[in-house]
């Protein structure tokens, strides 16, 4: 497995306004597909910020009726200019009647779609890193049609070429909605774990010493490259890939794969250390185990992912633990 190092420059995930510009160009393209429109509806439903950005973009797009194509072709298309042009579009500009707005915005939109379809490196170029902060969830739209949803404090390295699509999950959790392409299998690496698919939806969660793969739709092959074990998963199946090899497959409801995207956290006999890792990716005040023996306590429960207080209270109900709240962290210790 190829290992990526820290030399790659992080790629900023576009803001809702930038993504709205990209979607406007994409959907007005003659090559837009039904799948594009489905993905757009999903993006639109994610949160109010996306919907507001789309409303503003619709208003501005309607003004952009004429484009000086000669001027656009002669203009430098570097990402620095794109950022500068996008920076001009403050919220108040959506209702600005300045004469330059239609042409300038049309240029911005054309540059935005060029940037969008060239975020992935060309063959032979360096990889690109996408990352989220603690508590942040973002969709990353790949130029070949796939979508990666990153959970909090997560990072992936993307490499696309003419014959392969490869993503390295460096930390955290990601849900993959893969666009089918038989000529270019989609491969996800997570430490010693490799997941190979052609077109499907699945979730990968990387912890300190193992990775968990679950399938919502389609079929994936999971390989532990240390033990050389390999299994195929179908919808609703889950496997843990550990340092010693693959654990036995267990099952869940297929729609529970990636349930965190819908505000739920599902655990079935999961060690407490995994629950702590998930919690810490979404909370600025981390959990800390006072005793390494607590890490192995099994947890079977469903928690609201966005209600950290309720999650902590539930943990105390189902486990023999108590919480010690400090200024910078929350200590989990054995109940006295």
HUWOQUI-V920010 format. One record per pair of residues at least 12 apart in sequence whose C-alpha atoms are under 6 Angstrom apart, sorted by the first residue. I is the first residue (numbers start at 0). J is the second residue. Records with the same first field share a line. If there is no record, write none. Layout:
I=J, J
//
This chain:
9=128
10=128, 129
15=49, 52
16=52
19=53
20=108
21=111, 112
55=93
59=93
62=101
63=101, 105
66=102
116=142
122=160
126=157, 158
127=156, 157
128=155, 156
129=154, 155
130=153, 154
131=151, 152, 153
132=151, 152
133=151, 152, 280, 281
134=151, 281, 282
135=151
136=149, 150, 151
137=149
144=178
145=176, 177, 178
146=176
147=174, 175
148=173, 174
149=173
150=172, 173
151=280, 281
152=280
153=170, 171, 172
154=169, 170
155=167, 168, 169
162=183
163=183, 184
164=185
165=185, 186, 187
166=187
167=187, 188, 189
168=188, 189
170=205
171=205
172=203, 204
173=202, 203
174=201, 202
175=200, 201
176=200
177=198, 199
178=198
179=197, 198
184=196, 197
185=197
191=223, 224
192=222, 223
193=221, 222
194=220, 221
195=219, 220
196=219
199=216, 217
200=215, 216
201=213, 214, 215
202=257
209=240, 241
210=239, 240
211=238, 239
212=237, 238
213=236, 237, 256
214=234, 235, 236, 256
215=234, 253, 254, 256
216=234
218=232, 233
219=231, 232
223=244
226=244
234=253
235=250, 251, 252, 253
236=249, 250
237=249, 250
262=303, 304
263=302, 303, 304
264=301, 302, 304
265=301
266=299, 300
267=299
268=297, 298, 299
269=297, 298
270=295, 296, 297
271=294, 295, 296
272=294
284=328
285=328
286=328, 329, 330
287=330
288=330, 331
289=331, 332
319=334
320=332, 333, 334
321=334
//
